[in-house]
Amino acid sequence: MQELNESEFHRQVDLIQDRIEQALDAADLDLDMEQTEGALVLMLAAGPRLVIGRQPASRELWVATPDGTLHFGYQSAHGWIHDSDGEALGIVLAQVLGDLSGDEVELELDE
C-alpha cells in the first residue's frame, strides 16, 4: 500500500466520499446519507446503517457494516483496496449494499 501524507489522505477520502454520494444518488437506492465528523453515514430504509470513515493514524478508510468493519488502503494505481481480498471499494460497497437492501447494486466510483 502506498503511504499517503496526512493532507493527501484527507483529500483522497473527501474525494471518494463525494464519489460514493454521487454514485448512490444515481443508483436510486432507498437510503439517506449524511456527512458527520468526516464520516459518510448511509442509513438504509430497511434499518441497517453503514459508516464510511477515515482512520488517519493508519491512513485507512473503514466501512462499518452490521457484520463488522472492512478496512481499505489507498493505492495510487487502483484507488481504495480492501485489505483482505484486494477488491476495489466500489465492488465491496455495492455487494454490502446489495446484501442489506436485497436489490442489485452497481456503483461506478471512477477510482
C-alpha positions, -999 to 999 in steps of 0.1 A, spaced: 0 0 0 12 35 -8 17 57 23 -1 90 19 8 121 38 -19 133 61 -32 161 38 -33 138 7 -50 111 28 -78 135 38 -81 148 2 -85 112 -12 -111 103 15 -131 135 7 -129 127 -30 -141 91 -26 -169 101 -2 -181 126 -27 -180 99 -55 -199 75 -32 -226 101 -26 -229 108 -64 -230 71 -72 -256 63 -46 -278 92 -59 -275 77 -94 -283 42 -81 -317 53 -68 -315 33 -36 -339 38 -7 -314 54 18 -304 86 34 -269 99 36 -252 124 59 -217 137 64 -208 138 101 -173 144 116 -155 133 85 -176 102 80 -203 94 55 -232 77 71 -256 56 50 -290 48 65 -310 22 46 -348 24 48 -348 -12 60 -329 -2 91 -292 -10 87 -266 17 87 -231 19 71 -205 43 82 -176 51 58 -150 68 80 -114 78 79 -86 64 101 -58 89 98 -34 71 121 -34 40 98 -42 60 66 -72 37 60 -108 41 50 -131 19 72 -166 8 63 -185 -2 94 -213 -27 85 -238 -46 107 -215 -76 103 -181 -59 111 -156 -34 98 -139 -35 64 -106 -18 60 -93 -2 28 -59 11 19 -51 36 -9 -31 26 -39 -24 53 -65 -29 30 -94 -61 13 -81 -78 36 -56 -91 22 -23 -85 -15 -20 -99 -40 6 -70 -52 27 -81 -89 29 -92 -97 -6 -78 -69 -29 -112 -59 -42 -119 -23 -50 -141 -2 -26 -169 2 -52 -172 -35 -57 -172 -43 -20 -196 -15 -11 -220 -25 -39 -221 -60 -26 -227 -50 10 -255 -26 0 -270 -53 -22 -269 -78 6 -285 -53 30 -311 -39 7 -320 -70 -13 -315 -50 -45 -289 -54 -73 -265 -26 -67 -238 -13 -91 -216 16 -81 -194 34 -105 -168 53 -84 -143 61 -112 -114 53 -89 
